[in-house]
Structures are given as C-alpha cells and as structure tokens.
Amino acid sequence: MITWNDFQNTVFTQLGRDIRRQSNPDQNAAIQAPPNHSLFIVSGPGSGKTTVITLRVLKLIFVDDINPLNILVTTFTRKAAAELRSRVLGWGDQLRRAFINNSSYYPVRNQLQRLDFNRIITGTLDSISEEKLGEYRAPGTPPPPVVIEDFVSNALMIRVGLFGHGRHNNPVLRDYIIQLSGSAFGG
C-alpha cells in the first residue's frame, strides 16, 4: 500500500522519529524486518522499545498491507500495553491522515480510511489469554474473569511455546536463554 521510503519519511516528518538506517540501524532493522519474522525486543528502560514495537505494527499495516485484525502484540506489564495501544491508535491515525492527504496515495484512499487500528490485539500474555478464554467459554459457564492457575499457564507456555515445533532445539533461543539466566543448562 505505502512504500517503505514514504513510510520512513512520513514517520520522520509527522512523528519526529528518525528510523532511517544511517541514523538508527538497530531500530531500522527491527521495524523493517519482513512480516513473517517474529521479533523479541529486549533492551533497557528508555531505549525506545515501545516506539520500535509501535512503528513495527504500523509498518506491517501500511507497508506490508496486513489487516489490523491479524496482529497481536504482547508486552510484560499492563502499563506498557496501555502505552503501546495508545501510541498505535494515535500515531496510526496521524500517519493515515498524512497518507490520505498525499495525492500519490489517492488510489488507496478508501482503503486507508477503512483501517481500524482498534482491531489490533494488545495486552499482556495474561490479559489476552483471559480475554480469549472468556470469549470462547463453554455455554452456560460464568463470564470473565477466567483465572488460569500459574502452574497451568506455565505448563502451556512450555509445551506450546518452547516444545512446540521443536523450538527447544533452536540454538539461537538456547543462547538467548543462557544469556538471560547467566549460565548454561544441561552442561
């Protein structure tokens, strides 16, 4: 829908964020990564994680033409999730208006106007799980909140997240876990 160069330039002019490769290579690489690459953004406080995640989500929508309904973004705290959602909605609308007012994007104007950033699922793993369990509860069961025992949620994360598709054998993931824990396991 929108070219990567126009996206970068509009982010700079409308949002004041310089995400060009020569200015910020790490952020540029994370934001510009192909849509089929999952990303784990790990860095210290105030380093721009929320900005990168927000712009990555908006890049998926504007440049890669991904339907907002197909995007799920998680973070660790409710505060971070609320800030992320606020930025996606605010910056998404600012960028949409800029693209709508750009005559070169007149052919996709209707598509831009129909974008619904509220369809993006954002939250913590717990809050998203609770919401989805509430939506798909069995008939006659009480409405949310649905409580997942810590043991059950941890078991699901290990079984589906780590052992699903042999992810536990991934050397990059193993090295990452070693880096986080500070020591090698199993040896």
TORLUMBA-671818 format. One line per field, with one value per atom (N, C-alpha, C): residue in one letter; residue number from 1; x, y, z. Coordinates in nm, 4 decimals. Layout:
N
rest	a_...
nr	NUM_...
x	X_...
y	Y_...
z	Z_...
This chain:
187
rest	m_m_m_i_i_i_t_t_t_w_w_w_n_n_n_d_d_d_f_f_f_q_q_q_n_n_n_t_t_t_v_v_v_f_f_f_t_t_t_q_q_q_l_l_l_g_g_g_r_r_r_d_d_d_i_i_i_r_r_r_r_r_r_q_q_q_s_s_s_n_n_n_p_p_p_d_d_d_q_q_q_n_n_n_a_a_a_a_a_a_i_i_i_q_q_q_a_a_a_p_p_p_p_p_p_n_n_n_h_h_h_s_s_s_l_l_l_f_f_f_i_i_i_v_v_v_s_s_s_g_g_g_p_p_p_g_g_g_s_s_s_g_g_g_k_k_k_t_t_t_t_t_t_v_v_v_i_i_i_t_t_t_l_l_l_r_r_r_v_v_v_l_l_l_k_k_k_l_l_l_i_i_i_f_f_f_v_v_v_d_d_d_d_d_d_i_i_i_n_n_n_p_p_p_l_l_l_n_n_n_i_i_i_l_l_l_v_v_v_t_t_t_t_t_t_f_f_f_t_t_t_r_r_r_k_k_k_a_a_a_a_a_a_a_a_a_e_e_e_l_l_l_r_r_r_s_s_s_r_r_r_v_v_v_l_l_l_g_g_g_w_w_w_g_g_g_d_d_d_q_q_q_l_l_l_r_r_r_r_r_r_a_a_a_f_f_f_i_i_i_n_n_n_n_n_n_s_s_s_s_s_s_y_y_y_y_y_y_p_p_p_v_v_v_r_r_r_n_n_n_q_q_q_l_l_l_q_q_q_r_r_r_l_l_l_d_d_d_f_f_f_n_n_n_r_r_r_i_i_i_i_i_i_t_t_t_g_g_g_t_t_t_l_l_l_d_d_d_s_s_s_i_i_i_s_s_s_e_e_e_e_e_e_k_k_k_l_l_l_g_g_g_e_e_e_y_y_y_r_r_r_a_a_a_p_p_p_g_g_g_t_t_t_p_p_p_p_p_p_p_p_p_p_p_p_v_v_v_v_v_v_i_i_i_e_e_e_d_d_d_f_f_f_v_v_v_s_s_s_n_n_n_a_a_a_l_l_l_m_m_m_i_i_i_r_r_r_v_v_v_g_g_g_l_l_l_f_f_f_g_g_g_h_h_h_g_g_g_r_r_r_h_h_h_n_n_n_n_n_n_p_p_p_v_v_v_l_l_l_r_r_r_d_d_d_y_y_y_i_i_i_i_i_i_q_q_q_l_l_l_s_s_s_g_g_g_s_s_s_a_a_a_f_f_f_g_g_g_g_g_g
nr	1_1_1_2_2_2_3_3_3_4_4_4_5_5_5_6_6_6_7_7_7_8_8_8_9_9_9_10_10_10_11_11_11_12_12_12_13_13_13_14_14_14_15_15_15_16_16_16_17_17_17_18_18_18_19_19_19_20_20_20_21_21_21_22_22_22_23_23_23_24_24_24_25_25_25_26_26_26_27_27_27_28_28_28_29_29_29_30_30_30_31_31_31_32_32_32_33_33_33_34_34_34_35_35_35_36_36_36_37_37_37_38_38_38_39_39_39_40_40_40_41_41_41_42_42_42_43_43_43_44_44_44_45_45_45_46_46_46_47_47_47_48_48_48_49_49_49_50_50_50_51_51_51_52_52_52_53_53_53_54_54_54_55_55_55_56_56_56_57_57_57_58_58_58_59_59_59_60_60_60_61_61_61_62_62_62_63_63_63_64_64_64_65_65_65_66_66_66_67_67_67_68_68_68_69_69_69_70_70_70_71_71_71_72_72_72_73_73_73_74_74_74_75_75_75_76_76_76_77_77_77_78_78_78_79_79_79_80_80_80_81_81_81_82_82_82_83_83_83_84_84_84_85_85_85_86_86_86_87_87_87_88_88_88_89_89_89_90_90_90_91_91_91_92_92_92_93_93_93_94_94_94_95_95_95_96_96_96_97_97_97_98_98_98_99_99_99_100_100_100_101_101_101_102_102_102_103_103_103_104_104_104_105_105_105_106_106_106_107_107_107_108_108_108_109_109_109_110_110_110_111_111_111_112_112_112_113_113_113_114_114_114_115_115_115_116_116_116_117_117_117_118_118_118_119_119_119_120_120_120_121_121_121_122_122_122_123_123_123_124_124_124_125_125_125_126_126_126_127_127_127_128_128_128_129_129_129_130_130_130_131_131_131_132_132_132_133_133_133_134_134_134_135_135_135_136_136_136_137_137_137_138_138_138_139_139_139_140_140_140_141_141_141_142_142_142_143_143_143_144_144_144_145_145_145_146_146_146_147_147_147_148_148_148_149_149_149_150_150_150_151_151_151_152_152_152_153_153_153_154_154_154_155_155_155_156_156_156_157_157_157_158_158_158_159_159_159_160_160_160_161_161_161_162_162_162_163_163_163_164_164_164_165_165_165_166_166_166_167_167_167_168_168_168_169_169_169_170_170_170_171_171_171_172_172_172_173_173_173_174_174_174_175_175_175_176_176_176_177_177_177_178_178_178_179_179_179_180_180_180_181_181_181_182_182_182_183_183_183_184_184_184_185_185_185_186_186_186_187_187_187
x	0.0829_0.0000_0.0878_0.1734_0.2645_0.4065_0.4934_0.6311_0.7078_0.8106_0.8940_0.9559_1.0063_1.0687_0.9686_0.8480_0.7446_0.7063_0.7010_0.6691_0.7749_0.9035_1.0132_1.0076_0.9891_0.9866_0.8677_0.7531_0.6335_0.6454_0.7045_0.7297_0.8187_0.9194_1.0111_0.9409_0.8667_0.8048_0.6838_0.6038_0.4806_0.4995_0.5888_0.6053_0.7376_0.8268_0.9566_1.0476_1.0269_1.1084_1.1957_1.3251_1.4186_1.4548_1.3950_1.4173_1.4994_1.5655_1.6491_1.7687_1.8161_1.9263_2.0500_2.0863_2.2077_2.1934_2.0737_2.0514_2.0332_1.9649_1.9337_1.9251_2.0401_2.0395_1.9647_1.9736_1.9055_1.7539_1.7055_1.5613_1.5126_1.5892_1.5522_1.5381_1.6348_1.6308_1.5093_1.4771_1.3619_1.2312_1.2189_1.0943_1.0772_1.1862_1.1793_1.1808_1.1989_1.2055_1.0839_1.1029_0.9912_0.8743_0.7537_0.6351_0.6307_0.7018_0.6986_0.8050_0.8734_0.9721_0.9142_0.9090_0.8689_0.9887_0.9614_1.0703_1.0529_1.1636_1.1672_1.2555_1.1967_1.2706_1.3098_1.4384_1.4889_1.5918_1.5634_1.6589_1.6162_1.7019_1.6790_1.5704_1.5375_1.4355_1.4755_1.3776_1.4012_1.4793_1.4948_1.5749_1.4941_1.3621_1.2786_1.2047_1.1897_1.1193_0.9762_0.9040_0.7635_0.7541_0.8458_0.8476_0.8712_0.9689_1.0009_0.8832_0.8247_0.7121_0.5949_0.5660_0.4561_0.4800_0.5991_0.6281_0.6350_0.6752_0.6735_0.5300_0.4406_0.2994_0.2435_0.2735_0.2221_0.2845_0.4102_0.4742_0.4044_0.3706_0.3002_0.1685_0.1010_-0.0285_-0.0109_0.0692_0.0804_0.1674_0.2780_0.3715_0.3426_0.3207_0.3008_0.1545_0.0646_-0.0785_-0.1387_-0.0967_-0.1520_-0.2772_-0.3828_-0.5068_-0.4828_-0.5202_-0.5005_-0.5603_-0.6638_-0.7275_-0.6319_-0.5294_-0.4351_-0.3080_-0.3091_-0.1895_-0.2167_-0.1261_-0.1318_0.0034_0.0012_0.1239_0.1159_0.2182_0.2200_0.3387_0.3230_0.4299_0.4114_0.5034_0.5014_0.4128_0.3924_0.3133_0.1904_0.0880_-0.0346_-0.0076_0.0810_0.1167_0.1805_0.2744_0.3394_0.2388_0.1471_0.0455_-0.0465_-0.0832_-0.1696_-0.0973_0.0302_0.1090_0.1248_0.1496_0.1634_0.0348_-0.0774_-0.2068_-0.2345_-0.2057_-0.2270_-0.1450_-0.0204_0.0652_0.0193_-0.0169_-0.0634_-0.1850_-0.2790_-0.4000_-0.3680_-0.2891_-0.2574_-0.1685_-0.0571_0.0354_-0.0241_-0.1003_-0.1646_-0.2577_-0.3339_-0.4260_-0.3497_-0.2417_-0.1610_-0.1031_-0.0473_0.0106_-0.0971_-0.2094_-0.3180_-0.3612_-0.3797_-0.4187_-0.3139_-0.1864_-0.0790_-0.0829_-0.1035_-0.1089_-0.2346_-0.3464_-0.4699_-0.4532_-0.3816_-0.3604_-0.2506_-0.1794_-0.0740_-0.1383_-0.1326_-0.2016_-0.1520_-0.0296_0.0200_-0.0494_-0.1154_-0.1865_-0.3378_-0.3800_-0.5234_-0.5888_-0.5225_-0.5859_-0.6179_-0.5476_-0.5740_-0.6405_-0.6917_-0.7535_-0.8653_-0.9546_-1.0661_-1.0151_-0.9136_-0.8546_-0.7933_-0.7267_-0.6678_-0.7764_-0.8848_-0.9931_-1.0600_-1.0621_-1.1279_-1.0414_-0.9143_-0.8277_-0.8829_-0.8925_-0.9422_-0.8334_-0.7573_-0.6466_-0.6952_-0.8223_-0.8775_-0.8856_-0.8709_-0.8793_-0.7504_-0.6421_-0.5158_-0.5326_-0.4881_-0.4960_-0.3674_-0.3806_-0.2646_-0.2922_-0.1868_-0.2017_-0.0868_-0.1004_-0.0037_-0.0477_0.0417_0.0029_-0.1169_-0.1142_-0.2241_-0.3556_-0.3523_-0.4771_-0.5359_-0.4517_-0.5011_-0.5575_-0.4874_-0.5372_-0.6717_-0.6833_-0.8083_-0.9219_-0.8926_-0.9949_-1.0398_-0.9441_-0.9781_-1.0503_-1.0087_-1.0787_-1.2221_-1.2417_-1.3764_-1.4624_-1.4031_-1.4774_-1.5191_-1.4345_-1.4594_-1.4970_-1.5598_-1.6001_-1.7200_-1.7363_-1.8459_-1.9799_-2.0836_-2.2151_-2.2563_-2.3119_-2.3600_-2.2563_-2.1311_-2.0280_-2.0276_-1.9836_-1.9874_-1.8950_-1.9302_-1.8467_-1.7145_-1.6226_-1.4929_-1.5110_-1.4122_-1.2757_-1.2576_-1.1757_-1.1359_-0.9972_-0.9778_-0.8492_-0.7745_-0.6517_-0.5663_-0.4661_-0.4587_-0.3611_-0.2210_-0.1299_0.0080_0.0697_0.0439_0.1009_0.0524_-0.0778_-0.1347_-0.0811_-0.0763_-0.0280_0.1191_0.1997_0.3414_0.3576_0.2780_0.2858_0.2485_0.1451_0.1054_0.2144_0.2746_0.3808_0.4992_0.5334_0.6464_0.6107_0.4915_0.4530_0.4319_0.3557_0.3234_0.4334_0.4795_0.5759_0.7166_0.7621_0.9006_0.9159_0.8330_0.8483_0.7717_0.6746_0.6020_0.6971_0.6872_0.7680_0.9178_0.9571_1.0979_1.1759_1.1057_1.1733_1.2830_1.2688_1.3693_1.5038_1.5063_1.6321_1.6948_1.6318_1.6812_1.8030_1.9200_2.0410_2.0344_1.9653_1.9534_1.8717_1.7596_1.6777_1.7552_1.8281_1.9083_2.0110_2.0824_2.1819_2.1169_1.9982_1.9261_1.8886_1.8388_1.8007_1.9238_2.0340_2.1579_2.1994_2.1886_2.2245_2.1353_2.0073_1.9151_1.9428_1.9687_1.9863_2.1285_2.2232_2.3612_2.4409_2.3796_2.4556_2.3945_2.4769_2.4295_2.3538_2.2565_2.1843_2.2166_2.2124_2.2391_2.3859_2.4757_2.6147_2.7108
y	-0.1189_0.0000_0.1260_0.1408_0.2559_0.2027_0.2772_0.2313_0.2497_0.1681_0.1776_0.3165_0.3715_0.5039_0.6114_0.6056_0.7032_0.6854_0.5607_0.5344_0.5977_0.5696_0.6269_0.7789_0.8384_0.9845_1.0440_0.9793_1.0301_1.0136_0.9049_0.8871_0.9998_1.0349_1.1423_1.2785_1.3105_1.4432_1.4582_1.3525_1.3631_1.3315_1.2355_1.1910_1.2348_1.2875_1.3314_1.2175_1.0982_0.9808_0.9458_0.9466_0.9165_0.7694_0.6934_0.5486_0.5054_0.6011_0.5665_0.4839_0.3969_0.3058_0.3807_0.4903_0.5629_0.6329_0.6632_0.7318_0.6348_0.5254_0.4308_0.2896_0.2269_0.0981_-0.0138_-0.0219_-0.1305_-0.1155_0.0071_0.0292_0.0081_0.0551_0.0386_-0.1095_-0.1899_-0.3334_-0.4008_-0.3649_-0.4257_-0.3841_-0.2578_-0.2083_-0.2629_-0.2684_-0.3075_-0.4589_-0.5376_-0.6834_-0.7347_-0.8406_-0.8958_-0.9352_-0.9317_-0.9611_-1.1034_-1.1955_-1.3343_-1.3617_-1.2584_-1.2736_-1.2236_-1.3117_-1.2699_-1.2027_-1.1030_-1.0311_-1.0333_-1.0418_-1.0263_-0.9046_-0.7973_-0.6744_-0.6746_-0.6833_-0.6852_-0.5747_-0.4766_-0.3686_-0.2965_-0.2085_-0.1404_-0.0350_0.0202_0.1243_0.2484_0.3060_0.4309_0.4165_0.2935_0.2708_0.2781_0.2873_0.3001_0.1737_0.0774_-0.0474_-0.0204_0.0617_0.0882_0.1580_0.2502_0.3187_0.2193_0.1311_0.0331_-0.0612_-0.1115_-0.2043_-0.1342_-0.0117_0.0639_0.0840_0.1286_0.1548_0.0254_-0.0827_-0.2133_-0.2528_-0.2370_-0.2687_-0.1814_-0.0524_0.0380_0.0091_-0.0325_-0.0726_-0.1958_-0.2924_-0.4116_-0.3739_-0.2746_-0.2329_-0.1514_-0.0454_0.0475_-0.0045_-0.0671_-0.1099_-0.2525_-0.3416_-0.4828_-0.5191_-0.4229_-0.4407_-0.5560_-0.5673_-0.6678_-0.6094_-0.6875_-0.6450_-0.6303_-0.5168_-0.4989_-0.6113_-0.6753_-0.7866_-0.9056_-0.9124_-1.0246_-0.9948_-0.8889_-0.8502_-0.8625_-0.9310_-0.9465_-0.9022_-0.8117_-0.7592_-0.7761_-0.8411_-0.8600_-0.7878_-0.7549_-0.6962_-0.7458_-0.7118_-0.7734_-0.7041_-0.5743_-0.5051_-0.4405_-0.4237_-0.3583_-0.2127_-0.1487_-0.0097_0.0007_-0.0882_-0.0880_-0.1208_-0.2133_-0.2496_-0.1306_-0.0572_0.0603_0.1680_0.1903_0.2893_0.2476_0.1213_0.0698_0.0896_0.0549_0.0713_0.2180_0.3041_0.4478_0.5007_0.4586_0.5046_0.4484_0.3218_0.2632_0.3401_0.3682_0.4408_0.5837_0.6541_0.7937_0.8111_0.7409_0.7532_0.6948_0.5868_0.5275_0.6263_0.6977_0.7971_0.9136_0.9587_1.0671_1.0264_0.9076_0.8612_0.8409_0.7854_0.7646_0.8969_0.9996_1.1316_1.1865_1.1684_1.2173_1.1445_1.0136_0.9382_0.9728_0.9916_1.0289_1.1637_1.2554_1.3883_1.3913_1.2810_1.2714_1.2266_1.3116_1.2817_1.1541_1.1136_0.9911_0.8662_0.8796_0.7660_0.7780_0.8617_0.8757_0.7427_0.6569_0.5295_0.4377_0.4524_0.3668_0.4447_0.5612_0.6480_0.5772_0.5077_0.4386_0.3284_0.2563_0.1509_0.2107_0.3244_0.3924_0.4389_0.4902_0.5395_0.4264_0.3061_0.1927_0.1235_0.1590_0.0949_0.1156_0.0074_0.0142_-0.0358_0.0580_0.0233_-0.0394_-0.0224_-0.0830_-0.2353_-0.2891_-0.4336_-0.5056_-0.4307_-0.4901_-0.5388_-0.6595_-0.7145_-0.6782_-0.6062_-0.5685_-0.6049_-0.6334_-0.6616_-0.7457_-0.7892_-0.8829_-1.0228_-1.1196_-1.2578_-1.2987_-1.2587_-1.2933_-1.2291_-1.0992_-1.0296_-1.0798_-1.1082_-1.1604_-1.3010_-1.3832_-1.5193_-1.5149_-1.4294_-1.4175_-1.3733_-1.2755_-1.2263_-1.3363_-1.4090_-1.5146_-1.6311_-1.6665_-1.7736_-1.7321_-1.6042_-1.5540_-1.5567_-1.5231_-1.5226_-1.6625_-1.7599_-1.8956_-1.9919_-1.9396_-2.0256_-2.1107_-2.2199_-2.3114_-2.2466_-2.2800_-2.2241_-2.2549_-2.1550_-2.1721_-2.1491_-2.1310_-2.1035_-1.9544_-1.9189_-1.7779_-1.6925_-1.5659_-1.4758_-1.4453_-1.3774_-1.3445_-1.2711_-1.2684_-1.3107_-1.4607_-1.5108_-1.6502_-1.6539_-1.7377_-1.7435_-1.8678_-1.8464_-1.9575_-1.9763_-2.0950_-2.1231_-2.1006_-2.0489_-2.0268_-2.1543_-2.2660_-2.3925_-2.4264_-2.4107_-2.4440_-2.3506_-2.2205_-2.1263_-2.1498_-2.1783_-2.2079_-2.3361_-2.4368_-2.5629_-2.5425_-2.4638_-2.4352_-2.3594_-2.2599_-2.1823_-2.2727_-2.3642_-2.4540_-2.5526_-2.6130_-2.7155_-2.6572_-2.5485_-2.4908_-2.3961_-2.3090_-2.2075_-2.2590_-2.3453_-2.3896_-2.5230_-2.6214_-2.7532_-2.7697_-2.6813_-2.6893_-2.6690_-2.7528_-2.7438_-2.7519_-2.8116_-2.8316_-2.7047_-2.6000_-2.4729_-2.4867_-2.5858_-2.6046_-2.6468_-2.6931_-2.7313_-2.6164_-2.5025_-2.3871_-2.3288_-2.3284_-2.2791_-2.1299_-2.0516_-1.9083_-1.8871_-1.9598_-1.9495_-1.9989_-2.1089_-2.1616_-2.0586_-1.9973_-1.8950_-1.7751_-1.7393_-1.6265_-1.6578_-1.7787_-1.8177_-1.8235_-1.8733_-1.8758_-1.7343_-1.6437_-1.5027_-1.4442_-1.4753_-1.4225_-1.4801_-1.6111_-1.6752_-1.6617_-1.6348_-1.6164_-1.7443_-1.8583_-1.9836_-2.0823_-2.1733_-2.2787_-2.3832_-2.4447_-2.5518_-2.6827_-2.7891_-2.9213_-2.9444_-2.8612_-2.8885_-2.8001
z	0.0000_0.0000_0.0000_0.1020_0.1134_0.0959_0.0296_0.0141_0.1453_0.1634_0.2839_0.2961_0.1854_0.1908_0.2306_0.1760_0.2146_0.3615_0.4074_0.5477_0.6374_0.6090_0.6885_0.6907_0.5730_0.5636_0.6374_0.6277_0.6948_0.8459_0.8913_1.0344_1.0846_1.0055_1.0455_1.0471_0.9408_0.9325_1.0237_1.0374_1.1154_1.2637_1.2928_1.4316_1.4936_1.4109_1.4615_1.5034_1.4475_1.4809_1.3610_1.3798_1.2718_1.2758_1.1866_1.1848_1.0636_0.9996_0.8845_0.9305_0.8422_0.8733_0.9214_0.8549_0.8931_1.0282_1.0699_1.1969_1.3126_1.2873_1.3941_1.3365_1.3108_1.2401_1.3122_1.4441_1.5165_1.5090_1.5331_1.5242_1.3818_1.2845_1.1445_1.1106_1.1529_1.1222_1.1851_1.3085_1.3766_1.3108_1.2776_1.2177_1.0765_1.0012_0.8604_0.8387_0.9425_0.9276_0.8510_0.7730_0.6954_0.7854_0.7314_0.8135_0.8677_0.8067_0.8550_0.9612_1.0094_1.1160_1.2482_1.3462_1.4800_1.5448_1.6254_1.6904_1.8410_1.9117_2.0561_2.0812_2.1325_2.1579_2.3052_2.3316_2.4685_2.4820_2.5673_2.5930_2.7201_2.7652_2.8917_2.8859_3.0043_3.0127_2.9321_2.8651_2.7926_2.6636_2.6163_2.4958_2.3664_2.3773_2.2582_2.2181_2.3093_2.2765_2.2299_2.3052_2.2708_2.1364_2.1097_1.9807_1.8679_1.8845_1.7807_1.7578_1.8651_1.8502_1.7818_1.8233_1.7625_1.6136_1.5784_1.4371_1.3568_1.4182_1.3512_1.3182_1.4142_1.3913_1.2786_1.2827_1.1792_1.0426_1.0409_0.9152_0.8583_0.9448_0.8974_0.8299_0.8847_0.8304_0.7025_0.7097_0.5969_0.4824_0.5120_0.4080_0.3620_0.4564_0.4225_0.3990_0.4211_0.3950_0.4764_0.6027_0.6939_0.7587_0.7621_0.8256_0.9767_1.0373_1.1819_1.2656_1.2170_1.2871_1.3032_1.2194_1.2209_1.2996_1.3788_1.4543_1.6032_1.6720_1.8166_1.8721_1.9690_2.0276_2.1786_2.2350_2.3797_2.4413_2.5665_2.6458_2.7883_2.8766_3.0093_3.1118_3.0990_3.2012_3.1387_3.2218_3.1738_3.1363_3.2111_3.1811_3.0419_3.0126_2.8813_2.7712_2.7984_2.6992_2.6704_2.7746_2.7559_2.6761_2.7062_2.6320_2.4865_2.4641_2.3286_2.2495_2.3095_2.2416_2.2108_2.3065_2.2882_2.1704_2.1631_2.0521_1.9184_1.9148_1.7884_1.7377_1.8265_1.7854_1.7431_1.8245_1.7950_1.6734_1.6723_1.5594_1.4319_1.4458_1.3287_1.2619_1.3427_1.2863_1.2220_1.2875_1.2302_1.0949_1.0880_0.9620_0.8560_0.8953_0.7993_0.7366_0.8216_0.7678_0.6718_0.7059_0.6179_0.4836_0.4856_0.3603_0.2800_0.3469_0.2772_0.2077_0.2722_0.2142_0.1091_0.0908_-0.0097_-0.1405_-0.2428_-0.3685_-0.4356_-0.4104_-0.4742_-0.4181_-0.3034_-0.2452_-0.2612_-0.3536_-0.3785_-0.4178_-0.4993_-0.5366_-0.4177_-0.3068_-0.1901_-0.0768_-0.1086_-0.0073_0.0687_-0.0027_0.0632_0.1554_0.1113_0.1938_0.3204_0.3074_0.4230_0.5202_0.4673_0.5535_0.6302_0.5739_0.6389_0.7439_0.7533_0.8524_0.9924_1.0681_1.2056_1.2992_1.3553_1.4431_1.5744_1.6067_1.7278_1.7172_1.5983_1.5786_1.6191_1.6395_1.6823_1.8258_1.8522_1.9872_2.0602_2.1710_2.2515_2.3961_2.4696_2.6111_2.6621_2.7858_2.8429_2.8033_2.8179_2.7881_2.8727_3.0014_3.0915_3.0483_3.0176_2.9841_2.8529_2.7549_2.6269_2.6459_2.7226_2.7490_2.8198_2.9202_2.9941_2.9022_2.8166_2.7240_2.6280_2.5711_2.4748_2.5412_2.6614_2.7331_2.7649_2.7945_2.8199_2.6953_2.5807_2.4543_2.4125_2.4383_2.3907_2.5029_2.6069_2.7180_2.6752_2.7440_2.7127_2.7462_2.6712_2.7005_2.8442_2.9099_3.0463_3.1540_3.1155_3.2167_3.2475_3.3666_3.4041_3.3163_3.2998_3.2190_3.2894_3.2178_3.2776_3.4089_3.4939_3.4624_3.4718_3.3842_3.3856_3.4466_3.5445_3.6117_3.5643_3.5230_3.4849_3.5976_3.6476_3.7519_3.6964_3.7793_3.7357_3.6791_3.7459_3.7013_3.5605_3.5359_3.4052_3.2982_3.3263_3.2260_3.1950_3.2982_3.2741_3.1935_3.2250_3.1513_3.0045_2.9798_2.8414_2.7668_2.8325_2.7684_2.7340_2.8237_2.7979_2.6867_2.6972_2.5997_2.4601_2.4510_2.3208_2.2740_2.3640_2.3247_2.3062_2.3964_2.3902_2.3178_2.3524_2.2930_2.1621_2.1338_2.0084_1.8912_1.7901_1.6687_1.6972_1.8092_1.8398_1.8693_1.9149_1.9423_2.0481_2.1379_2.2426_2.1851_2.0606_1.9952_1.9174_1.9155_1.8407_1.9127_1.8494_1.9166_1.9490_1.8682_1.8959_2.0228_2.0364_2.1568_2.2783_2.2636_2.3745_2.4208_2.3261_2.3611_2.4285_2.3827_2.4417_2.5871_2.6123_2.7484_2.8380_2.7848_2.8613_2.8972_2.8030_2.8280_2.9369_2.9334_3.0337_3.1720_3.1757_3.3059_3.3589_3.2702_3.3138_3.3221_3.2896_3.2937_3.1972_3.1521_3.0602_3.1416_3.0808_3.1471_3.0773_3.1527_3.0958_3.0636_3.1165_3.0833_3.1501
